[in-house]
Every structure is written in C-alpha cells, then in structure tokens.
Amino acid sequence: MTEQNIDLHLRDALSHIELAIDESVKLVLENDSIKKEIGQKWENFLGEFIGQVREKGKKSRLNLLSWITFPRIR
C-alpha cells in the first residue's frame, strides 16, 4: 500500500459519506418522522468506525487517534 492508495481510499470514503449525508437530509426533509431512524444509522456507523480504529490500534499497538490533531479539524 502506498500513500497514494490511502489518499484514494479516503477520497472514496469521503465521497460515499457525502452521498449518505445528502440522502439522509433529503429523506428527513421529506419525512421528519424518520429522523430518529436515520440518526440511529449514523450512530451505528460512527460507533463502528471508532470501534474499528480502536481495535486496529490495539492489535497494532498504535494509537491511531493520536496521529490526528483534533483542534486543527474544522
């Protein structure tokens, strides 16, 4: 794996996330009663993501989240 491959995967992931956000907004605007259901989907996704980061970090003995300077995220 190269840095270019990582860039590609992150761009693809961001593109998919943007589509999911757009679809989530569209559906909730069309039907406010599904807001809780859509929110649960996002909670599950974010929980799975953070869980994978933690698990991979434990297995590799690397703190993956320490690589990110959170105050610089805007």
C-alpha positions as CSV (number, residue, x, y, z in Angstrom):
1,M,0.0,0.0,0.0
2,T,1.2,3.5,-0.8
3,E,0.3,6.9,0.4
4,Q,-1.5,7.4,-2.9
5,N,-3.6,4.4,-2.3
6,I,-4.5,5.8,1.2
7,D,-5.5,9.1,-0.4
8,L,-7.7,7.3,-3.0
9,H,-9.5,5.3,-0.3
10,L,-10.0,8.3,1.9
11,R,-11.4,10.3,-1.1
12,D,-13.7,7.5,-2.0
13,A,-14.9,7.1,1.6
14,L,-15.5,10.9,1.9
15,S,-17.5,10.8,-1.4
16,H,-19.7,7.9,0.0
17,I,-20.2,9.7,3.3
18,E,-21.2,12.9,1.4
19,L,-23.8,10.9,-0.6
20,A,-25.1,9.4,2.7
21,I,-25.4,12.8,4.3
22,D,-27.2,14.2,1.3
23,E,-29.6,11.3,1.2
24,S,-30.2,11.5,5.0
25,V,-31.0,15.2,4.7
26,K,-33.3,14.6,1.8
27,L,-35.2,11.8,3.5
28,V,-35.7,13.7,6.8
29,L,-36.8,16.8,4.9
30,E,-39.4,14.6,3.1
31,N,-40.5,12.8,6.3
32,D,-39.5,14.2,9.6
33,S,-40.8,11.1,11.5
34,I,-37.8,9.1,10.3
35,K,-35.2,11.4,11.9
36,K,-34.7,9.0,14.8
37,E,-34.2,6.0,12.5
38,I,-31.7,7.9,10.3
39,G,-29.9,9.2,13.4
40,Q,-29.6,5.6,14.6
41,K,-28.0,4.6,11.3
42,W,-25.4,7.4,11.8
43,E,-24.8,6.4,15.4
44,N,-24.2,2.8,14.3
45,F,-21.8,3.9,11.5
46,L,-19.8,6.2,13.7
47,G,-19.7,3.7,16.5
48,E,-18.4,1.0,14.1
49,F,-15.8,3.4,12.7
50,I,-14.5,4.4,16.1
51,G,-14.6,0.7,17.2
52,Q,-12.5,-0.3,14.2
53,V,-10.0,2.4,14.8
54,R,-9.6,1.3,18.5
55,E,-9.5,-2.4,17.6
56,K,-6.9,-1.9,14.9
57,G,-4.9,0.3,17.2
58,K,-4.9,-2.3,19.9
59,K,-3.8,-5.1,17.5
60,S,-1.0,-3.0,16.1
61,R,-0.1,-1.4,19.4
62,L,-0.5,2.1,17.8
63,N,-2.8,4.8,19.0
64,L,-4.3,5.7,15.6
65,L,-6.2,8.7,17.0
66,S,-3.0,10.2,18.3
67,W,-2.0,10.8,14.7
68,I,-4.7,13.4,14.4
69,T,-4.5,16.9,15.8
70,F,-8.2,17.5,16.6
71,P,-8.0,21.2,17.2
72,R,-6.9,21.6,13.6
73,I,-10.0,19.8,12.3
74,R,-12.6,22.4,11.2
